[in-house]
Amino acid sequence: MLRDRHLISVKVDDEGLKTRNRELALLLELSNLLAASFSLKGILGESLSRVLEYFGLQAGRIYLKDEGDDEMTLMAHCGLDIGGLEKVGVNTGFSGKAVQTRSFIAQHVSDLEDKKRAALLFTKGLHTILCTPLITRDKVLGVMNLASDKTFTLKQDHIDLLIAIGNQIAVAVDNARLYDDLDAKVKELTEKKDMIKFFAYSVSHDLKSPAISLYGLTKRLYEKSGPLLDEKGKACCDHILRSAADLLALVETINAYVSAQEAPLNFEKLNVSDMAETIRSDFSAELVQRQIRWRAIHLPEIVGDRMGLMRVFRNFVDNALKYGGAGLSEIRISHREDACHHIFSFANDGKGIALEDREHLFQVFKRSKSTAGIAGSGLGLSIVKEIVERHGGCVWLDEDSTKGPVFHVAISKNLKTDNASTQKNAEDERRIK
């Protein structure tokens, strides 16, 4: 076609297509209609109406197979009273035959073997029935019945067009069902997630008071009556104190996890160098004692939630100190950026992370065997993940982290400051000066 011309340009014109090729115009119209919505009954009813209008027929029905595949249920109808036609057996009548044989069938109502059914259709003014199976992915989902109150002249082009329409409708039905299944699963997951949140929130709040009481009473007992206890009694008190402290720490961590998901964020301009220096100061005693070098390189100003990002930074430093081992000698925080994100890297030269532990790192309450005996709840990195995702970013572990872990945190550049909080911070800074 392009042999003698370098370019052919034909403007897309739906009205022109209707004039040139009515069959293709109908398929295009149905294609757009079926793609416009996932409401099953809506698209079936509208499609049936368009088909009847095109062929000049008086009535139509669309049936879809039930889960048991023994019957079909009426899902859409036009132009007739549906009394007595709500269900169709898969093994009976012309509808059943079209489904069973996977064939287009045209038949006079008077030729039906089921005379009772024929009489019912006659009372509704129907004389000729066209049955098109709805087939997609080699599976019959139902049937479309079209009916006329007079003899209908049928051509091969009509049959081919109806088979193509049947396939389009079947694809739309299949997609709508997939969408419904996906929607149901999303709702189920959302409900489970909400239930877990409620459980975590309730447990953390209900346990906090008794944990504090248990710790305080045991400590008071130990301080007041310690001299009266034998070694076994003192050991029991020590054990209760440690357990109560662990329980209290777990409750606080669960609270932090819930807060990371639910608490409102206060976005403001942050000087990350100052944040890193604050964290270094918090851990300075241990850093000096263990002779661990601290390197914070080219850290910029960004927009973010101060409390949330401080928790993120502090978690990585704390994990390095807890899990880095005796060989840990350096902790590094660095920064780079791309078009959309600030990317912070947290690296240390301590113990690496085993390959089998990596896929569980950011899951709730997942701890590796190598961390046994080290204090922790298994929630730290889960909290980091929640906070970072609420900052429009993500967190990941560098692939080559067997010789010392390197975590990367991406924070969106598109976060906007809250004007009220920014003004308050500026006022606070002026007062300090």
Order of alpha helices (4+ residues) and beta strands (2+ residues): alpha-alpha-alpha-beta-beta-beta-alpha-beta-alpha-beta-beta-alpha-alpha-beta-alpha-alpha-beta-beta-alpha-beta-beta-alpha-alpha-beta-beta-alpha
